[in-house]
């Protein structure tokens, strides 16, 4: 679970500067959807990997896996 949190933090930290550079709301939505829709490009894949690692960790803690 710790590795999942680390992956999510790294991906969010890389996302925030691009989000702050956008000047209009339309550009911010475009950057957000680019981050969410393109999961296998760049550091956005770390976000989804982090979610998977947290899910597996929670399942192991609850003895469901």
PAFI-427823 format. One line per field, with one value per residue: residue number from 1; x, y, z of N, C-alpha, C in turn. Coordinates in steps of 0.1 Angstrom, whole numbers, plus 5000, padded with zeros to 4 digits. Example, Ala and Ser with C-alpha at 12.3 -4.5 7.8 and 13.67 -1.06 7.14 Angstrom:
n <- [1	2] .
n_X <- [5132	5128] .
n_Y <- [4943	4978] .
n_Z <- [5078	5071] .
ca_X <- [5123	5137] .
ca_Y <- [4955	4989] .
ca_Z <- [5078	5071] .
c_X <- [5132	5129] .
c_Y <- [4967	5000] .
c_Z <- [5078	5079] .
REM end
This chain:
n <- [1	2	3	4	5	6	7	8	9	10	11	12	13	14	15	16	17	18	19	20	21	22	23	24	25	26	27	28	29	30	31	32	33	34	35	36	37	38	39	40	41	42	43	44	45	46	47	48	49	50	51	52	53	54	55	56	57	58	59	60	61	62	63	64	65] .
n_X <- [5008	5020	5037	5019	5007	5030	5034	5011	5014	5037	5027	5007	5021	5036	5015	5003	5020	5016	4988	4986	4997	4979	4956	4929	4897	4888	4913	4923	4905	4911	4937	4933	4916	4933	4952	4937	4926	4947	4962	4984	5006	5034	5038	5013	5005	5016	4998	4975	4988	4994	4969	4961	4980	4973	4947	4952	4967	4948	4930	4946	4950	4924	4921	4909	4923] .
n_Y <- [4988	5012	5016	5021	5045	5062	5061	5074	5099	5108	5109	5129	5151	5156	5163	5187	5211	5214	5217	5241	5259	5263	5286	5292	5279	5259	5250	5239	5218	5203	5195	5180	5159	5148	5138	5118	5102	5092	5068	5052	5067	5084	5098	5095	5069	5059	5067	5051	5026	5030	5030	5004	4990	4999	4988	4961	4958	4965	4945	4923	4929	4927	4900	4889	4882] .
n_Z <- [5000	5007	4985	4966	4974	4972	4944	4935	4946	4933	4907	4909	4917	4895	4878	4888	4882	4854	4853	4867	4848	4829	4815	4811	4819	4802	4791	4815	4820	4797	4802	4825	4815	4797	4813	4827	4807	4791	4802	4799	4792	4799	4832	4842	4842	4865	4884	4880	4885	4911	4923	4918	4933	4959	4961	4959	4983	5002	4999	5007	5033	5043	5041	5018	4996] .
ca_X <- [5000	5029	5042	5008	5006	5041	5031	5000	5019	5046	5020	5000	5031	5039	5003	5000	5025	5009	4975	4987	5001	4967	4951	4915	4890	4888	4926	4925	4898	4918	4948	4928	4912	4945	4959	4929	4923	4959	4968	4997	5016	5041	5037	4999	5004	5019	4986	4967	4995	4993	4955	4961	4987	4965	4936	4957	4971	4936	4924	4954	4948	4911	4921	4901	4931] .
ca_Y <- [5000	5023	5019	5027	5059	5069	5062	5084	5112	5112	5113	5141	5162	5159	5168	5200	5222	5215	5222	5255	5267	5265	5300	5292	5267	5250	5244	5230	5206	5195	5189	5170	5147	5142	5130	5107	5093	5086	5062	5045	5076	5092	5095	5092	5054	5057	5070	5039	5016	5032	5026	4989	4986	5001	4979	4948	4959	4965	4931	4914	4932	4922	4885	4885	4878] .
ca_Z <- [5000	5007	4972	4958	4978	4966	4929	4933	4950	4922	4895	4912	4918	4881	4872	4893	4874	4841	4856	4870	4837	4820	4818	4810	4825	4791	4791	4827	4817	4787	4808	4834	4808	4791	4824	4831	4796	4786	4814	4796	4786	4809	4846	4845	4844	4879	4892	4879	4891	4926	4926	4918	4945	4971	4961	4963	4997	5010	4998	5015	5047	5047	5039	5006	4985] .
c_X <- [5009	5034	5031	5006	5018	5039	5021	5006	5028	5038	5012	5009	5035	5027	5001	5007	5019	4995	4975	4991	4989	4960	4936	4910	4890	4902	4928	4917	4905	4930	4944	4924	4923	4952	4951	4927	4935	4967	4981	5008	5022	5038	5023	4997	5008	5007	4977	4975	4994	4979	4954	4968	4980	4953	4941	4961	4959	4929	4932	4952	4934	4910	4912	4910	4942] .
c_Y <- [5013	5027	5025	5042	5067	5071	5073	5098	5117	5117	5126	5153	5165	5165	5183	5211	5224	5221	5237	5264	5270	5278	5300	5279	5256	5243	5235	5217	5197	5188	5178	5157	5140	5133	5117	5097	5086	5079	5055	5054	5084	5088	5093	5077	5051	5059	5057	5027	5017	5028	5011	4984	4988	4991	4965	4947	4958	4951	4921	4917	4926	4907	4881	4881	4868] .
c_Z <- [5000	4993	4963	4961	4972	4951	4927	4936	4939	4910	4897	4912	4904	4873	4875	4885	4861	4843	4859	4859	4828	4825	4819	4816	4814	4790	4803	4825	4807	4793	4818	4826	4801	4801	4827	4819	4790	4797	4811	4790	4798	4823	4851	4848	4859	4888	4892	4886	4907	4930	4927	4930	4958	4972	4965	4978	5006	5010	5006	5030	5052	5045	5028	4995	4990] .
REM end
